[in-house]
Amino acid sequence: MAMAFKMATIGMRMTEECKKMFMEMKWKKVHRYIVFKIDEFSGKVAVDKVGDAAESYFDLAAALPEDDCRYAVFDFDFVTVDNCRKSKIFFIAWAPTASRIRAKMIYATSKDGIRRALEGIHYEVQATDPSEMGFDIIQDRAK
């Protein structure tokens, strides 16, 4: 427990793969979403799952575990009332009520550092339940 608390207060480090995949999503649009997982023992954040450009927000929601925390980024494309194509990147902090308290603590204390490492995020959503990150919420925030 002391080790996990020490790592949580220091913060987690993102792997180069995480940063590379985020940049591919942001600039090349080859990924729709990326789910990140913290390895409590190594103190690193790694890529857990990736959705290709054809996948949807519903695919991302289905990719999140019901009983463990994750971070995710989602590239939301939409068309404005002026018929302009836009894209906004969402950062999702997923901490379901069924997850372990220690995991919730580690994810909560590392969130700001992880989000700062991913430059270009427009909006943040924190969710403990799927209803708190519904597609309607994403649409409303982006427009």
Sine and cosine of phi, psi and omega as CSV:
sin_phi,cos_phi,sin_psi,cos_psi,sin_omega,cos_omega
0.00,0.00,-0.66,0.75,-0.01,-1.00
-0.88,0.47,-0.63,0.78,0.01,-1.00
-0.89,0.46,-0.72,0.69,0.00,-1.00
-0.90,0.44,-0.65,0.76,0.01,-1.00
-0.91,0.42,-0.66,0.75,0.01,-1.00
-0.88,0.48,-0.71,0.71,0.00,-1.00
-0.92,0.40,-0.60,0.80,-0.02,-1.00
-0.91,0.41,-0.59,0.81,-0.02,-1.00
-0.98,0.21,-0.48,0.88,0.04,-1.00
-0.97,0.22,-0.62,0.79,-0.04,-1.00
0.98,-0.22,0.36,-0.93,-0.04,-1.00
-0.99,-0.12,0.42,-0.91,0.03,-1.00
-0.96,-0.28,0.68,-0.73,0.05,-1.00
-0.99,0.12,0.65,-0.76,0.08,-1.00
-0.95,0.30,0.32,-0.95,0.05,-1.00
-0.89,0.46,-0.54,0.84,0.04,-1.00
-0.86,0.51,-0.66,0.75,0.02,-1.00
-0.86,0.51,-0.76,0.65,-0.03,-1.00
-0.90,0.44,-0.67,0.74,-0.01,-1.00
-0.89,0.45,-0.72,0.70,-0.02,-1.00
-0.92,0.40,-0.59,0.80,0.04,-1.00
-0.90,0.44,-0.69,0.72,0.01,-1.00
-0.90,0.43,-0.60,0.80,0.07,-1.00
-0.89,0.45,-0.64,0.77,0.03,-1.00
-0.92,0.40,-0.71,0.70,-0.08,-1.00
-0.93,0.37,-0.72,0.70,-0.12,-0.99
-0.99,-0.17,-0.64,0.77,-0.07,-1.00
-0.99,-0.11,-0.22,0.97,0.03,-1.00
0.86,0.51,0.57,0.82,0.00,-1.00
-1.00,0.01,-0.24,0.97,0.04,-1.00
-0.83,-0.56,0.64,-0.77,0.08,-1.00
-1.00,0.06,-0.61,0.79,0.01,-1.00
-0.49,-0.87,0.33,-0.94,0.09,-1.00
-0.68,-0.73,0.73,-0.68,0.08,-1.00
-0.95,-0.31,0.76,-0.65,-0.01,-1.00
-0.93,-0.36,0.56,-0.83,0.00,-1.00
-0.79,-0.62,0.64,-0.77,0.07,-1.00
-1.00,-0.01,0.76,-0.65,0.17,-0.99
-1.00,-0.07,0.96,-0.27,-0.10,-1.00
-0.87,0.50,-0.48,0.88,-0.09,-1.00
-0.99,0.11,-0.60,0.80,0.01,-1.00
-1.00,0.03,-0.33,0.95,-0.04,-1.00
0.97,0.24,0.39,0.92,-0.03,-1.00
-0.89,-0.47,0.50,-0.87,0.12,-0.99
-0.99,-0.17,0.79,-0.62,-0.04,-1.00
-0.82,-0.58,0.31,-0.95,0.07,-1.00
-0.96,0.29,0.78,-0.63,0.02,-1.00
-0.99,-0.17,-0.75,0.66,0.00,-1.00
-0.55,-0.84,0.45,-0.89,0.02,-1.00
-0.71,-0.71,0.69,-0.72,0.08,-1.00
-0.96,-0.28,0.76,-0.64,-0.01,-1.00
-0.95,0.32,0.13,-0.99,-0.13,-0.99
-0.86,0.51,-0.41,0.91,-0.03,-1.00
-0.99,0.11,-0.19,0.98,-0.04,-1.00
-0.98,0.21,0.22,-0.98,-0.10,-0.99
-0.89,-0.46,0.06,-1.00,0.07,-1.00
-0.88,0.47,-0.55,0.84,0.00,-1.00
-0.93,0.38,-0.52,0.85,0.09,-1.00
-0.92,0.40,-0.65,0.76,0.06,-1.00
-0.88,0.47,-0.75,0.66,-0.01,-1.00
-0.85,0.53,-0.63,0.78,0.02,-1.00
-0.95,0.32,-0.39,0.92,-0.03,-1.00
-0.99,0.17,-0.24,0.97,-0.02,-1.00
-0.99,0.12,0.72,-0.69,-0.03,-1.00
-0.94,0.34,0.50,-0.87,-0.01,-1.00
-0.97,0.22,-0.32,0.95,-0.15,-0.99
-0.75,-0.66,0.37,0.93,0.03,-1.00
-0.50,-0.87,0.46,-0.89,-0.03,-1.00
-0.98,0.17,0.43,-0.90,0.08,-1.00
-0.42,-0.91,0.29,-0.96,0.25,-0.97
-0.93,-0.36,0.50,-0.87,0.07,-1.00
-0.57,-0.83,0.47,-0.88,0.16,-0.99
-0.84,-0.55,0.62,-0.78,-0.04,-1.00
-0.72,-0.70,0.76,-0.65,0.03,-1.00
-1.00,-0.09,0.97,-0.26,-0.07,-1.00
-0.99,-0.11,0.91,-0.40,0.05,-1.00
-0.99,-0.13,0.65,-0.76,0.03,-1.00
-0.42,-0.91,0.19,-0.98,0.03,-1.00
-0.90,-0.43,0.77,-0.64,-0.03,-1.00
-0.98,0.22,0.13,-0.99,0.05,-1.00
-0.89,0.45,-0.39,0.92,0.06,-1.00
-1.00,0.07,0.15,0.99,0.01,-1.00
0.91,0.41,0.55,0.83,0.07,-1.00
-0.98,-0.20,0.69,-0.72,0.07,-1.00
-0.98,0.18,0.76,-0.64,0.00,-1.00
-0.75,-0.66,0.30,-0.95,0.04,-1.00
-0.61,-0.79,0.73,-0.68,0.05,-1.00
-0.77,-0.63,0.66,-0.75,0.00,-1.00
-0.98,-0.20,0.80,-0.59,0.03,-1.00
-0.97,-0.23,0.65,-0.76,0.13,-0.99
-0.96,-0.29,0.81,-0.59,-0.02,-1.00
-0.90,-0.45,0.83,-0.56,0.10,-0.99
-0.98,-0.18,0.96,-0.27,-0.09,-1.00
-0.98,-0.18,0.90,-0.44,0.01,-1.00
-0.66,-0.75,0.98,0.19,-0.06,-1.00
-0.90,0.44,0.46,-0.89,-0.05,-1.00
-0.87,0.49,-0.45,0.89,-0.02,-1.00
-0.98,0.19,-0.10,0.99,-0.02,-1.00
-0.98,0.22,0.33,-0.94,-0.02,-1.00
-0.92,0.40,0.54,-0.84,0.00,-1.00
-0.87,0.49,-0.67,0.74,0.00,-1.00
-0.88,0.48,-0.66,0.75,0.03,-1.00
-0.90,0.44,-0.68,0.73,0.03,-1.00
-0.86,0.51,-0.66,0.75,-0.01,-1.00
-0.90,0.43,-0.72,0.70,-0.03,-1.00
-0.90,0.43,-0.70,0.71,0.00,-1.00
-0.92,0.40,-0.65,0.76,-0.01,-1.00
-0.91,0.42,-0.67,0.74,-0.05,-1.00
-0.97,0.23,-0.33,0.94,-0.01,-1.00
-0.99,-0.11,-0.23,0.97,-0.15,-0.99
-0.83,0.56,-0.76,0.65,-0.07,-1.00
-0.89,0.46,-0.66,0.75,0.02,-1.00
-0.91,0.41,-0.64,0.77,0.01,-1.00
-0.92,0.40,-0.71,0.71,-0.01,-1.00
-0.89,0.46,-0.65,0.76,0.03,-1.00
-0.90,0.43,-0.54,0.84,0.00,-1.00
-0.94,0.35,-0.36,0.93,0.00,-1.00
-0.98,-0.21,1.00,0.09,-0.06,-1.00
-0.95,0.31,0.71,-0.71,0.05,-1.00
0.95,-0.33,0.22,0.98,0.04,-1.00
-0.98,0.19,0.72,-0.70,-0.02,-1.00
-1.00,-0.09,-0.66,0.75,-0.09,-1.00
-0.68,-0.73,0.43,-0.90,0.05,-1.00
-0.83,-0.56,0.65,-0.76,0.07,-1.00
-0.79,-0.61,0.75,-0.66,0.11,-0.99
-0.93,-0.36,0.76,-0.65,-0.07,-1.00
-0.66,-0.75,0.64,-0.77,0.10,-0.99
-0.91,-0.42,-0.10,1.00,-0.08,-1.00
-0.50,-0.87,0.55,-0.83,-0.02,-1.00
-0.83,0.56,-0.50,0.86,-0.02,-1.00
-0.92,0.40,-0.39,0.92,-0.01,-1.00
-0.99,0.17,-0.12,0.99,0.03,-1.00
-0.72,-0.70,0.56,0.83,0.00,-1.00
-0.88,0.47,0.36,-0.93,-0.02,-1.00
-0.87,0.50,-0.57,0.82,0.02,-1.00
-0.89,0.45,-0.57,0.82,0.04,-1.00
-0.92,0.39,-0.67,0.75,0.03,-1.00
-0.90,0.44,-0.72,0.69,0.01,-1.00
-0.86,0.51,-0.72,0.69,-0.02,-1.00
-0.89,0.46,-0.66,0.75,-0.02,-1.00
-0.92,0.38,-0.60,0.80,-0.08,-1.00
-0.96,0.26,-0.51,0.86,-0.10,-1.00
-0.99,-0.17,0.00,0.00,0.00,0.00
